Structures are given as C-alpha cells and as structure tokens.
Amino acid sequence: MSKSPSNIPASSVQRELSIRSESIQRIYNFYINNLFYVNRRYQRKLVWTIEEKRAFIDSILQGFPVPIILLAGAEREKAPVFEIIDGMQRLNAITSFIEGEFEVKEKYFDLQTMVESKSRLDKGFLKQKKPILGRNSCEIIASYTLPISVYSFDDNEKVDEVFRRINSNGKHLSRQELRAAGATADFPDLVRRISSEIRTDTSDSDILLLNNMKIISITNREIEYGIKVDDIFWVKNNVLRKEMIRESKDEEIVADIVAYIALGETPKSSSEVLDEYYGLSKGSKREEIETALRIENPAIIREKFVKVYNEVRIVLDESGQKFSELISEQKLQSVPRYFQVVFLSFYELMFVEKMEIADYRGLIDCLTNIGQNIQITRGGNWSSANKTTNIRAVKGIIRDCFKPRERIDPAIDNWLTEFETLLVQSKTEQTLYDFKQGFTKLDGRGEFDQENFDKIIKTLTAMANYSPNATGHVCVGVADNDNDAKRVKSIYGIQWREYKGFKIVGIEHEAARLQGSVDKFFRWLVQKVQSQPIEKHVKDNIGRNIKLVNYDGKDVVLFSLKAGKDPTAYNEKYYQRIGANVEEIEFPQYKYLFNRFAQT
C-alpha cells in the first residue's frame, strides 16, 4: 500500500530530488543505450495517438515549453538506469519521431542530424524515410533541452506515492488509471493482469524497457508496430468505444466481474465501489475483496475468468457476429452491462452449476437478440438486484445448451487466451521463449528429429538457469520464420494460421504420420521426456506441464519448465540462453550461476 502524504516529509523529497536539463540528442543516447525503463505496476498504457505525438513534436519545433519529465534513479543488472515516473508518452513521441515512425508537417526526421541516429542508419538499424524535414528544423529538435527531475528513492512505496500525487488532479489519468496507479494488492494485480491479457498488451515482467513498450502500445493507425485498437476484443465487439480503452474502462468491467467471482455474491457496481476496492477511498470493501481473494486464490479466479472468456470468444467467432450485433438488432445503451450479464451467466453455469457447453449452434440461437430479455437500469449505480435478475433470466434461456461437465484432461485444455498471451510476451522477453515449426525435419521424409527434441529439453534447462523465478517455454507448431512456414505448406499442403505476425502451422500432420493420432503422439512425447539426461524431478516437472493447445484448428505442443531452487543441468552440464542461442556455461562461471540461486 502506498504511504500517505504525511509520511513523506517535504525536506526528505527535496534532498532526494535533482533538477537538470538534457538535450533531446542526449535523451536519444540514453534511449538507445537502454537506460529508460517503465514499471507497468503503476504506469499506464502507451496510448498517445499519432496526432498527439505530432502536436508534441510541433511544440518542441516551435520552442514552446513542455512539462517536466520525472525519472527515478534505479539499478538494473548492477548498472544505473532511469525508471520513468512521469513522461513516458512524451519520451516515446520523441524517440519514435527520430526513428521515422511518423512524420511532422508531412516530413520525417533527418537521421544525418545526430551522431547517434546516423550511426544506427549506417548500421542498417534505421531507414531514412522521405520527404526529409529540413536540417535546420531537425537541429532545433535535437538541441531542444527537456526539463528533467531525477528522484532518488530507497523503497517502491515512495515512487508509488509520487506517481499518485502527480496525477491526483485527474488531468493526466482517468479515474480507473488513478485507482490502479501504484496499487499492488491482490485485487488490482489480478484486474491488471486479466485486462492486459484481453487487450493483448501483456508483458512477461512488470519492468520493461521503454524501447519495447512500442511493441505493446495501442494505436489507432496502421503503423508497423503495436496493437491496433480496432482489433482489441472490447472495441471489435462494440462493447466499448476506442476512447474508452484509453480511459481503461475495460479494466472497470474486469474489476466488476472479478469482484462477483471472488465475493460469491452479487455486488453492486459503481465508481464509488471501485474506489473502495482499490483503497482510493475509505470503506470496508478493500479488506473484504482482499480477504476473499486470499481464500479463493487469485490464480484460480483468473483461470475461471479466462475459461469463460474463451467460451464467449468461441461463441462469437462461430456466430460470425459482434457481441452487440448478436444480442440485439437495435443499438443498445450500456453495452458493458449487457456483456457482464451474459458473461456472468456463462460463469454461473460453468463454475457454480459445474456445466459445460453442449450445443454451440443452439447457444448462438439462444443469444440472438437476447437483449430484449435483459432490462438494464441506467445511471452511475448498477444495483445488485437488477444484475441478479438479469443473470437469472439469461441463464434460464441458455441452460438447455449446457450439460453436466465431464472430466477434462488438464494437459489438453482450451488454452486460447493463454496461448495468445504467450506469443505476445515472447516479443518483449525473448530469452524465455522459443518456437519450433515441428518435430520433423523439413526434408520431405517426415522422420522424427531426435536431435531437435534433445535441443528442446536442453533449451528449457538453459531458460531455467536465467533466474531463480524464471519459467521457460518452447512452443512446437509455430514457425519462427516465413521460409519454414512456406516449406511446411509445400510439403504437407496445409495453410498456417497467423496471429500478430506468428505463423501457426500445428503438428497434427506430423502426429498422424508418426503415431497415428494427435492423442497418441502427445502421450508418446511425454514418455520421451523420461529418457532425457536430466534429473528425475526435472523430467517430472516438464512432463506435468506439457500442454496440447488447439488454436483455431491447429494443434500446438507447449513445453514449460519453471526454475527450481538450484540450477538445472542437462547431461551433467549447465547451459544458459543468450538471445536465441543456447551456450554452455564454462566451469569458471559456475560460481556466478550458483550465487544467483543462493540469493533467493
């Protein structure tokens, strides 16, 4: 929990705060040397539009003053770095303009202007786009001095409080962003994680290089990176408008649903209730929700949420309609409330009454124009009585499309959202993720590639040696380059599925050839792990966590290994992953490896 303002004396803040100016050229130097980090625990999404970025660069070009950028001095891998407290959007606008990601006055930054940008141009890291902004204008931008405050701190709670104070007047953050800023209890952490997974802007770690933030930024334009706001589930299905994503209204929906699942009753929904859940205002609800989460376990609640969300997505995909179109022929007000009613009806049937969907086509028919049977109240407060009445009504209509749940093999589960999350996270934390097109060589013979299988297990042990809390993933059935995907298509005559640049080819064509079916092949793979030259507890760890994921008709095998309390050996040797390469750790380096694990 953040400290109250009275707990941070003004004299203490003054001693810990230094003010200075830095030219944009020097700021860019910091950026390319990986000195800027973002803590997603309190920082909001990267959501400035191209228009907002252009306006900011234009202000610099005209010499107008800009707001101060606040950084916190920090340390990463024993080197001094800066954690951005306030100014992430501005720093991103500057660096992305320099690197030609957008133009100002229909012209691009001249990369020859600065030593740093010219060097990256010469090395092929950047390309000069045309037409080029005049050299004089580019020099004005490069030499513009930004006001910088660097705050030294000895605990995270002070940074949280500083962030809250900066944004407490509501001019910079929406109400939900202000609630979430620096909130580190179970409830806000769970809401943040689920919301990020649905938006697909998730990252493996809360601490992320500013350089990588653009990969998971939310944009409204067709640019080369980021997440298109039109593709986000909420916008795609007309549950929320684009600007509502910027205001984190999606997190309010998730928060309401999480509270319903955790509390085991139907709580009312309002801005004031959410304030209490997050501890932004006084009341008993924060303690109530945190206690409920400790009893239920946040991981279990997330799993339930995601399973329901996956089923909703499958129904919508099979219907070929957006959520708003499916449930009503008329334009609806308060669509988020209609969504919650349908979602929680699914949840009640799946987890309270322990049922599963038996008839997807029939369910789609039942949901068609179901909005006429839902009577939503208007206004800021949504009563528990109205919510309960509507959930019961929808459950009654769709119940016949469900049946008592059968036992599900945990290794062959619906992993739709988790799989997409894994793909997105791999872009920002490449060391812990690897992809293989399959288990056979692409030579046309279709024989099992034992050397490749050995490398998969060796790679997992190398990932586990990354850090004591690391979890490595190797995904088989996803081509790591276009040539492999095209070769698979050429040999087997199958078409890949694409998701955010990843080409998912699947392994079912190999499974049928090698073992007759996917199920037999999967069990055969689990047995093969037992013959690997690793310790028994590592074999068991890998064997328990192998998953067979069906994604849009393609079967993918996911191997995972979580680091143990000691380093993990492969064939009596230790390995580490450097980028995409697996390298043996030489004996003189053993002490550093074991010291890293001994510190936990």
N, C-alpha and C positions, 0 to 999 in steps of 0.2 A: 504494500500500500504506500502511496506517496506521502511524504511528510506534509504537515500543514504549513502554511506560510510562516507562522510564528516560529517554526523550528529551524528556519534558515535566516540567521542574523544578517542584516544588510552589510555590516563590516566584513563578515566572512565572505559574502558574494563578491565584494569589491576586491578583496585580496586574491580571489580565485579567477578574476576576470581581467583579460588584457585586450585592449583595443588596438587594431592596426589596419593598414590599408594594403591591399595586394592588387597588382595589375591582373587583368584578365589573362595575359600571357603566362604569368606565374601560376595563376589558378589552373590553367590548362596543363601546365607542367605537373602540378600536384595530381591532377586527374589521371594523366597517362602513366604516372608512377604509382597508381593505386593507393593514394593516400586518403581518399574520401570514402567513408563507409556510412551506410544507412542502417539504423536499428528499426526494424519493422515492428518491434514491440510497441512503439509509440508513433512512428512516422506514418503518415497517411500514404495513399496510393499515389503513383506518378500519373497525374491526370490532366495536366495542362494541355489544352488544345494547341494546334499549330497557330491559330490566331493569337492566343495568349502569349505564346513564345515569341511570335513576330513583334507583338506590341512591346514586349520587354526589351528585345534587342534594339528596336527602334528608339526606345528611351535612352539606351546607352549611346547609340549613334548620335543622338541629339544632345548628349551631355547632361541629361536630366539626372537628378539624384535618385538613387534606388535604395530600398530598405536594407538595413544591415543584415549580414549573414552571420548566424551564430553557430559556432562549432564547439565541440567538446574534445579536449585532448584525450587521446586513448592510446592503447597499445595493442598491436596485432603481431603475433609471432616475434615478440621482443623488439619490435620496431615502432617508433612513434607514428601515429596516424590521427586523422580527424573524424569524429562521428558528427554527422550533420544533425543539429537540433532544429534549426530553422533556416530555410533557404534551399531545400532540395530541388524544388521546381525551378528556381532561378539558376542554380548551378547546372541543372540538366539542360535548360534552354541555351545557356552559353556554350556548353561543350557540344551539344547536338548541332547548333548552328555552325560552329567551327568545322565540324566533321561532315558538313554538307547534307544533313538530314532534312533541312528545309531552307527556303530562301527568304530574303527580306527585300522588298521592293523588286521582286522577281529576279533577284541576283544572289549568287552564292558567295560565301566567304572565299577569299583568295588564299589558298593554302601556302603560297610562297611568302606570305606576310611574316610568319613567325618561324623561328628555328625549329620548334617542336613539331608544328604541323607540316613543315617542309620535309623534315626527316621522315615522318610517317608516310608522306606522299612518295618520297624516293624509295622507301622500303616496300611499297605496294599495300600498306595497311589502309590507306585512304585513296580515294579517287577524286580528282578535281571535276566538279560539275560546272556547267556553263548555262547562262552567261555569268561572268565573274563580276562581283562588286568591285568598284574602284579601289586601287591600292590605298589611297588616302583615307577612305572610309574604313577600310579594314584595319589600318594602323590606328585610327581613332578607337576602334573597338578593342584592339589588342592592348593598347596603353591605358584604357579606362581603368581607374582604380576603384575597387569594390571595398566598402567598409566591412571589416571582419572583426568579430568578437570571438576570442578563444577562451573557453571556460575550462578551468581545471577542476576535476571532481574526484572524490575518493569513494563514492558509492552511487549506485544507479538511481536511488530514490531522489537524490538532488537533481539529476538530469530530468527525471520524470516531472518533478515539480516546476523546474524552469520551463519545460515544454508546455505544461498546463498554463502557467502564468502568461506566457507569450500569447497563447491562443484563447485565453479565457474570455476575452471580449466578444468572441463569436465571429469576428470579421474574417478570420482565416479558416476556421474549421466549422463544419456542420455540427449539429447537436450530437449526432452519433459519433463523429470523429473525436469530439471533445470528451465524450464519455470514455471512449476506448484509449485515448492518449495516455500512455503510461500505466494503464490498468493491467495488473499482472496476476490477478486471482484466477481460479479455475474457470469461472463463467466467461469473462472476457476473452481468455485464451482460447476456449473452446469455440466461441462465436467467431473469433478472428480466423481460426483455422478452417472451420467449415465454410465460412464465407469466401475465403481465399480459394479454396478448392473448387467451389462452384464457379467463381469468376475465372478460374484457371490462372490466377496470378500468384500462385503459391511458390514458395522457395524452401529449400531444404533447411536453411538456417535463418534465424531472425536477423543476423548480422550479414549484410550483403554489400558488396562493392557498388558504389554509385554507377560504375561502368556497366554493371549487369542489370541495374534497375530497368533500363530501357527494354530489356527482353520481356519483362512482365509489366510494362507500362500499358495503360489503357488509352487508346487513341480513337478518334472519330474520322481518321483519314486513312487512305490506302498508302501507307508508307511501309518501308522494308522490315520493320520490326514491330514488336509489341502485340497487344491483344486488341482486336477490333471490337469496339463497344457493341456493335450490332450483332456480334456472334455470342455475346455473353447470354447465358440462359435466360436471365430475367428480362432483358431487352428483346431477345429473339422471340420470346413468347408473350410479349406485350403485358408482362406483369408490372414492369417498371419502365419509365422513360429514361433516356440516356442520361439526362442531367441528374436523375435520382441515384444513379450509380456513383456519380461524382460526390454526391452528398451521403453516400453509404447507407441509403435506405434499404439496400439488400441485407445489410447486417442487422437492421431492426427486425426484418422478417425472420431471419435466422434466430435472433435472440428470443423472439416471442415463441418460436417453435421449440427451441431448446428448453426454455422455461416450462413449457407444457409437458415435455417428455420427462424432465428432471423432477418436477414437483408432484407428478402423479395426479394432478387435478387440473381444472381449467382456470388459469389466472386471467384476470382482465388485462387488456393491452392499452397502454397509453405512454406518452412521453415521460410522465412523472414516474410511472412504474419502472421504466427502463433506467431512469436516473438512479432510482434506489438500487436496482440490481447491480449497477456499476459503482455504487458508492459515491455518486456525484451529489446526492442529497441525502439527508438523514432519513432513517426509517429502518424497519426490521427486515426488509426484503433481501438485502445483500447477504446478511447472515443466513437467511432462510435458503436462498438459492445455493450458496456455497456449501452449506451443510448437506443439502440434497445431493449435490454433485459428489461430495466425499463418500456418501452412502452408495450411490449408484455407480460411480466411476466414470469420469468424462470420456474415456476411450470407448466404453460400451455405448454411451449415449451417442457419440459420434458415429459409431458403427450402425446403430439403428437409424439415425438420421440419413446417412449415406445410402443405406439399403432402400429406404423408402424413396429417396430422391432418384435412385437408379430406376426403380419401377415406374415412377412418374415419367421419367425421360423415355423409357421404352414405350410406354403407352402413347406418349405424344409423337414419338418417331413413327410408330406403326399407324397412327391416325393420319399422319401427314399434315397435321394442323397445329397452329399455335395454341397455347393454353387458352387464351382469351377467345379465340375462334371456336374451339371445341366446346367450351362450356356455355357459350351464349351466341345467338345470332345477332343480338343487339350490342351496342357499345356499352360497356359496364363502367360504373364508378367504383372506386375502392377495390380494384382487381387484386392487390396484395391480400386482402382479407378473404376473397374467394379462393385464392391459391391456398392459404392456410387451412381453410375448411376442407378442401379436397385432400391436401397433404396429410392432415391430421386424421382424416377418415381412413386413409390408407394405413397410417401408423396404428390406429386403434385396431383395425382388423388384423394387421400383420403381427403386432407385438403384444397387444393386450389380449386379443382373442386367439392368437397363435395360428393364423391362417396364411395362405399364400394364394397368389392369383392363379386361377384355373382356366380362365377364358378371357384372353386379352381382347379378342374381337368383340365379345359381349360387353366387356368393360368399357370399351370405346363407345359402343352404342349407348350404354347407360349414362356415360358422362356427356354425351352430345346434348347440348342445350340444358344441362343440369342446373345452370344458373337460375332458371325460372323457379326452381325449388329451394333456392337459397335466399333468405331475406336478411341482408346485411344492414345493420344500423350505420348511420353516418356520424360524423363528428370525431373529435380527438380521442374520446374514450370508447373502447370496444368492450362491452360488458362480457363477463364470463357466461352469463345466462344466454345471451344471443349466440355466442360462439358455440356453446354446448348444444343448443337446439339445432343449429345448422349442421354440426358434425353428425348428430344422430340422424338427421334427415338424409344426408348423403350416404351414410353407412347403410341405411335401410334400402336405398335404391341400388347400391352396387354389391351388396353382400353375396348375392347368388353367383357372382363371378369369382368368388374366392372359395377355397376348400381348406380343410384342416391341413396344417403344414406337415409335410413329410420330412424325414431326416435328410439333411443336406451334407454332402461331403465337404468339409471345410477347405480341402485342397482344390475343389472345383466349384468355386462360388462366383457370384456375379460381382465382378471387380471393375465395373465400368468407370466410375469416377476415380477410384484409387489408381487405376492404370493411367488415366489421363494426367492425374496429378504427378505420378512418377515421371512421365515423359517431360512435363513442363519443368519439374525440379532438376532434371538432368542438365538443362541448359545453363543453370547457374551454379551447379556443383558437379562438374564433370568427373571429378576424381572418384566418386562413389557410384557411378553408373556406367554400364557398358551394354552394348547392343550387338547381337549376332543375328544374321539372316536365317540361320538354321543349324541343324546338327549334321548336315552332309556337305561335302564339297560341291562346288558348282561346276563339276566336270562332266555332268550328264550321267554318271554311273549310279548315283544315289546311294553310295555306301556310307555307313555311319563313320563320322570323323572322330576317332578316339582322341587324337591329338588336340582337336578343338575342344572336346569335352574336358580333357585334363586342364586345358588353359582356362576354361570357365571356372573350375574349382580353385585353381591357383589364383586367379584374379580376385575371387571372393576373399581368400585369405589375405591378399595384399590390401584390399579395401578395409578389412577388419583391423589391419595394423595402422590405419590412418590416424585413429584416435580412440581412446577407451570407450567413447559413446557412439562410434560410427556404425552405420548399417550400410553394407554394400549390396548392390542389386545388379544382376546380369539378366537381361531380357532377351530371350531367344525367339525369333519370329519377327524381328524388326530390323530391316536392312539399315546399316549405318552409312550407306552411300547409294546414290542413284543407280550406279552400274550394277550392284548386286541385285537391286530390286528388278531391274530390267532383265538380268540374267535368269532370275527365278521365273519371271513371266515367260521368257523364251523357252526354258526347259520344261516347265510344268503347265504352261498355258493358263496361269492364274493371274488375276489382277489384284494389285495391292490396295489396301485402304490407306488413306492419308489423313493425318491429324497433326496440324501445326508444323508441317514440314517433315514429319516422321512417316516413313513408308512401312506399313504393317503388312507383311507377306504371310504370316502364320506358319505353322509347322504341320498342319493336318495332311498335306501332300506327302511329307516325309514319314509321318506316323503310320499312315496306311501302307506305305511301301515296306517299312521296316518291321512293324509289329501287327499289322492288320487293322488296327483302330487306334484312335487317339487315347482312349482309356487304357488299353494295354501298353501303349508306348509310354504313357505317363508313369504307370507303375514300374515299368522296366527302367526308366530313368532314376526313379527313387532308389531302386535296388543298386544301380550302377554307382551311386554316390558312396555306397558302403565299401566299394573296392578301391577307393581313392586313398593315397598315402597321407592321411590326416588323422588326428586323434579322434577317438570314438565320439566324444561329446561334440566335436565339431561336425562330424558326419550326421549325428542325430539332429543337431541344430539346423543344418542345411536341409535334411530330409523332412523335418517337420514343417519347414517354411516354404517348400516348393509349391507354387500355385500354377494352376492351369486356368488362364484367363481367356474368356471368349469375348473378343471385341469386334462388334459389327460383323460377325460371322467368321472371324479369323481366330484360331486358337494360338495363344502365345504362352510360352513357359517362362515363369519368373523365378529365378533363384535369388535367395536373400541370405545374408549372414550378418548377424549382429556381433560386434566385438565382445570378447569375453573379458575377464579380469586380467588376463595375461595375453601377450602377443600370440598370434596364431601362425603355426609353421605349416609348410607344405613340403612333404618329402624331406623332413628334418632340416629345412632351410627356411629363412624368413624373407618375405618379399614386401615391396611397397609399390603403390601406384603413383607414378609421376605423370600427370596429364592422362593420356590414353595408353601409356606404356607400363608394363609390369617389370620391375627391376629387382634383382636380388640385393638384399641388404648385406653389405660386407661386414665381416666379423668386428672390425674396429668401431662400427656404428651401432653395434648391439646395445651398448650402454645407453645410448640416447633413446633407442626404442623402448627398452625396459624401464628407464627412468620415466618416460612419458606415461606408462601404465601404472607405475608405482605411485604416482602423484594422485591417483583417484581414490 
